Amino acid sequence: MLERILIIGVGLIGSSIARAIKKYNISQEIYGLDSNENVLEKSAELQILSDSNKNIEELDKQVDLIIICSPVGTYKDIFSSLNKFVKKETLVTDVGSTKISVINDFKKYCNNENIKFVPGHPIAGLEKSGPEYGFAELFENRFCILTPLDKDKDNDVTTKIKSFWEKLGMKVEIMNPEYHDRVLAMTSHVPQLIAYSIVFTANELEDHLKNEVLKYSAAGFRDFTRLAGSDPIMWRDIYSKNKDAVIEMLGRFTEDLTTLQKAIRNNDSKFLEDTFSSTKKIRKIIEELGQAGSFDPREKNKKN
C-alpha cells in the first residue's frame, strides 16, 4: 500500500483512478488537483478524494505517486510545477494519448532527480467528461501502454508503475514511444477525427435535411455522434501534439477511401465485397482479444 497518491486532473479518468484506488485499497490517502472549481466541488460531493486543491502550492504534503490526468497541452506547466514541488523520491506516470510530446515536455521542463517518471497510457475511457461519470471498473481487462524513458535504467521504477496499473485491472505492455504514437493515430486519433468530421458535415447541411438526419439517425451515425461528444480540449491538444503520425495515417485512410469511392462509382461489387469481408475479420480479432465490449460495465447491466 502507498501512503499518499496525487491525481492531477480529476475528470472521468482521474476520478475513475481515485475510485479504483479506493476499491482495491492501494493508498491510504488520495489527493486531487484541478484548475476547475466545479470539478473540485463535484469531487467533494462524491467523496472520492481525501482532499483537493486548485494549485500544487496549496498541497502541504509530499506523496508517493503522482498521476497526471489532464490534457497533454497542460503538461509543460505541470512538469514545471512538479520540478519545484517534489522534495523526495516520487513515482510519476500519466494517462496522455501522445507519448513523444509528453517525453519532450518532461525533458525540457523537469530536471528534478527525485521525480521517477514512466509515461503511461491506459486505453480506456468514455465520451463523457467530468468526475460524476467515473467508475472504478473502467480499467478492467483493458490495455495500458508504458513507454519508459530508458528501458534498461528505469527497470525498477517501470516495474512499480506496471504493478500499479495491474492493480487497477489492466494488462500492461511496454512500447517504444514513437511506435505508440503511430499505433494510436490509427486506432484512436484518426477515427475520432473522422467522427468529428462526419458530424460537422451533417451540421452544415440545409436545416430541413439536417433535422431529418438527426431524427432518423441509424446506428452508424449515432456511434459517430457518441465519439464527437468527447472532450474538445483534450482532442484539440492530441492533434496538436501528434500531428505527424495523424497526418501519416490520415493520408493512408484518404487513399483507401478514394479507392472505395472509385469502386462504388464503377459498380465494382467484387472489390467491395472482398474489402468488407477482410474488415469483418478485424472485428472478430478484436472480439477475441476481449476489447470489443463496452468500456462501461454499467451499460451491460442495463442490457441484462
C-alpha positions in Angstrom: 0.0 0.0 0.0 1.2 3.5 -0.9 0.7 6.2 1.8 -0.3 9.1 -0.5 -1.3 9.4 -4.1 -1.8 12.7 -6.0 -4.1 12.8 -9.1 -3.7 15.9 -11.3 -6.9 16.4 -13.2 -10.0 14.8 -11.7 -12.2 14.3 -14.7 -13.5 11.0 -16.0 -10.1 9.2 -16.0 -8.8 10.9 -12.8 -11.9 10.2 -10.8 -12.1 6.6 -12.1 -8.5 6.1 -10.9 -9.4 7.6 -7.5 -12.4 5.2 -7.2 -10.3 2.2 -8.2 -7.6 3.1 -5.7 -10.2 3.1 -3.0 -11.8 -0.1 -4.2 -8.6 -2.0 -4.3 -7.1 -0.4 -1.2 -4.0 0.8 -3.0 -3.4 4.0 -0.9 -4.3 5.4 2.4 -4.9 8.9 1.1 -5.8 10.3 -2.3 -5.3 13.9 -3.2 -6.6 15.7 -6.2 -5.6 18.8 -8.1 -7.8 20.5 -10.7 -8.0 24.1 -12.1 -11.8 23.8 -12.4 -13.6 24.8 -9.2 -16.7 22.9 -10.3 -14.8 19.7 -10.7 -13.3 20.1 -7.2 -16.8 20.7 -5.7 -18.3 17.7 -7.5 -15.4 15.5 -6.3 -16.0 16.7 -2.8 -19.7 15.8 -3.1 -18.8 12.3 -4.4 -16.3 11.9 -1.6 -13.7 10.3 -3.9 -10.7 12.3 -2.6 -9.1 12.8 0.9 -8.5 16.4 -0.1 -8.4 18.6 -3.2 -6.8 21.9 -4.3 -6.6 24.1 -7.3 -2.8 24.6 -7.1 0.0 22.3 -6.2 1.4 25.1 -4.0 -1.6 24.6 -1.7 -0.6 21.0 -1.1 1.4 20.7 2.1 2.3 17.0 2.0 4.7 15.1 -0.2 3.3 12.0 -2.0 4.5 8.6 -3.2 2.8 8.5 -6.6 1.6 11.3 -8.9 -0.7 10.5 -11.8 -1.2 13.3 -14.5 -4.7 13.1 -15.9 -5.1 16.4 -17.6 -4.9 17.4 -21.4 -1.4 16.9 -22.9 -1.3 20.7 -23.6 -1.0 21.3 -19.9 2.0 19.1 -19.3 4.8 21.6 -19.6 3.2 23.7 -16.8 2.6 20.6 -14.7 6.2 19.4 -15.1 7.5 22.9 -14.2 5.4 22.9 -11.0 6.4 19.3 -10.1 10.0 20.3 -10.6 9.6 22.8 -7.6 7.2 20.8 -5.5 8.7 17.3 -5.3 11.2 17.0 -2.4 11.5 13.3 -2.0 11.7 10.3 -4.4 8.3 10.2 -6.1 6.9 7.9 -8.8 5.1 9.8 -11.6 3.1 8.5 -14.5 0.4 9.9 -16.8 -2.6 8.9 -19.0 -1.8 11.0 -22.1 -2.7 9.7 -25.5 0.5 11.0 -27.1 3.9 10.0 -25.7 6.6 11.7 -27.7 5.3 15.2 -26.8 5.0 14.1 -23.2 8.6 12.9 -23.0 9.8 16.1 -24.8 8.0 18.3 -22.3 9.3 16.3 -19.4 12.9 16.5 -20.6 12.6 20.2 -21.2 10.8 21.3 -18.1 11.8 18.8 -15.4 15.2 18.1 -14.1 14.4 17.1 -10.5 16.2 13.8 -9.8 13.6 12.8 -7.2 11.0 12.5 -10.0 10.9 8.9 -11.3 8.7 9.3 -14.4 7.3 6.5 -16.6 4.9 7.7 -19.3 1.8 5.7 -19.5 -1.4 5.5 -21.5 -4.4 3.5 -20.1 -6.5 2.7 -23.2 -9.9 3.2 -21.5 -12.5 5.9 -21.5 -15.9 7.2 -22.4 -17.1 10.1 -24.4 -18.3 11.7 -21.2 -16.2 14.1 -19.2 -16.3 15.0 -15.5 -15.9 13.2 -12.1 -19.5 12.3 -11.9 -19.1 9.8 -14.8 -16.1 8.0 -13.4 -16.2 4.4 -12.0 -13.7 2.0 -10.6 -14.2 -0.7 -13.2 -13.2 1.5 -16.2 -9.8 -0.1 -16.5 -10.7 -3.8 -16.0 -9.3 -6.0 -18.8 -8.1 -3.0 -20.8 -4.6 -2.4 -22.0 -2.2 0.1 -20.5 0.9 1.0 -22.6 4.1 2.2 -20.8 6.9 4.0 -22.7 9.9 4.2 -20.3 12.4 6.9 -21.0 15.2 4.3 -20.7 14.2 0.7 -20.5 17.5 -0.5 -19.0 17.9 2.3 -16.5 14.3 2.6 -15.4 13.6 -1.1 -14.8 12.7 -0.9 -11.1 10.6 2.2 -11.5 8.8 0.7 -14.5 8.0 -2.4 -12.5 6.4 -0.3 -9.8 4.3 1.7 -12.2 3.4 -1.5 -14.1 2.2 -3.0 -10.8 0.0 0.0 -10.0 -1.9 -0.2 -13.3 -2.2 -4.0 -13.0 -3.8 -3.5 -9.6 -6.5 -1.4 -11.4 -7.2 -4.5 -13.6 -5.2 -3.5 -16.6 -3.0 -5.6 -19.0 0.3 -3.7 -19.3 2.5 -3.6 -22.4 5.9 -1.8 -22.9 6.2 0.1 -26.1 8.5 2.4 -27.9 7.0 6.0 -27.7 7.3 6.7 -31.5 5.6 3.4 -32.2 2.9 4.1 -29.7 2.0 7.4 -31.3 1.7 5.8 -34.8 -0.4 3.0 -33.5 -2.7 5.3 -31.5 -3.0 7.6 -34.5 -4.7 4.8 -36.4 -6.7 3.1 -33.6 -7.9 6.3 -31.8 -6.9 9.7 -33.2 -8.0 9.3 -36.9 -11.3 7.5 -36.1 -12.1 10.3 -33.6 -11.2 12.9 -36.3 -13.5 11.2 -38.8 -16.3 11.2 -36.3 -15.9 14.9 -35.7 -15.8 15.5 -39.5 -18.9 13.5 -40.3 -21.0 15.2 -37.5 -19.6 18.6 -38.6 -20.7 17.8 -42.2 -24.2 16.8 -41.0 -24.4 20.0 -39.1 -23.6 22.0 -42.2 -26.5 20.5 -44.2 -29.5 22.6 -45.0 -31.8 22.9 -41.9 -34.6 20.7 -43.2 -32.2 18.0 -44.3 -30.1 18.2 -41.1 -33.3 17.8 -39.0 -34.2 14.7 -40.8 -30.6 13.3 -40.5 -30.8 13.8 -36.7 -34.3 12.4 -36.5 -33.6 9.2 -38.4 -30.1 8.6 -37.2 -29.1 5.0 -37.7 -26.6 3.1 -35.5 -23.6 4.2 -37.5 -24.3 7.9 -37.3 -25.2 7.6 -33.6 -21.8 6.0 -32.9 -20.1 8.9 -34.7 -22.1 11.4 -32.5 -21.0 9.5 -29.4 -17.4 9.9 -30.3 -17.9 13.5 -31.4 -19.4 14.2 -27.9 -15.9 13.8 -26.3 -13.9 16.5 -24.6 -12.9 19.1 -27.2 -9.9 20.4 -25.2 -8.4 17.0 -24.8 -8.7 16.2 -28.5 -7.5 19.7 -29.6 -4.3 19.0 -27.7 -3.9 15.5 -29.1 -4.0 16.7 -32.7 -1.6 19.4 -31.9 0.9 17.1 -30.2 0.6 14.0 -32.5 0.1 15.8 -35.8 2.8 14.0 -37.8 1.5 10.5 -37.0 -2.1 11.6 -37.5 -1.3 13.2 -40.9 0.5 10.0 -42.0 -2.4 7.7 -41.1 -5.0 10.2 -42.4 -3.2 10.1 -45.7 -3.4 6.3 -45.9 -7.1 6.4 -45.0 -7.8 9.1 -47.6 -6.1 6.9 -50.3 -8.2 3.9 -49.3 -11.4 6.0 -49.1 -10.7 7.2 -52.7 -10.3 3.6 -53.8 -13.6 2.7 -52.3 -15.2 5.7 -53.9 -13.9 4.6 -57.4 -15.2 1.1 -56.7 -18.7 2.4 -55.9 -18.7 4.7 -59.0 -17.6 1.7 -61.2 -20.0 -0.7 -59.7 -17.1 -3.0 -58.7 -19.2 -5.2 -56.4 -16.5 -7.9 -56.2 -13.9 -5.4 -54.8 -16.4 -4.0 -52.3 -17.4 -7.5 -51.1 -13.7 -8.6 -50.7 -12.9 -5.4 -48.8 -15.9 -5.7 -46.4 -15.1 -9.4 -45.8 -11.5 -8.6 -44.8 -12.5 -5.8 -42.5 -15.1 -8.1 -40.8 -12.2 -10.4 -39.8 -10.6 -7.5 -38.0 -13.7 -7.1 -35.8 -13.6 -10.8 -35.0 -9.9 -10.5 -33.9 -10.8 -7.5 -31.6 -13.6 -9.5 -30.1 -11.3 -12.5 -29.5 -8.9 -10.1 -27.7 -11.7 -9.1 -25.4 -11.6 -5.4 -26.5 -14.9 -5.1 -28.3 -17.3 -4.7 -25.4 -18.4 -1.6 -23.7 -15.9 0.3 -21.6 -18.7 0.8 -19.1 -19.9 -2.4 -17.4 -23.0 -0.5 -16.2 -24.2 -0.5 -19.8 -24.0 -4.3 -19.8 -26.0 -4.4 -16.6 -28.7 -2.2 -18.2 -29.0 -4.6 -21.1 -29.1 -7.7 -18.9 
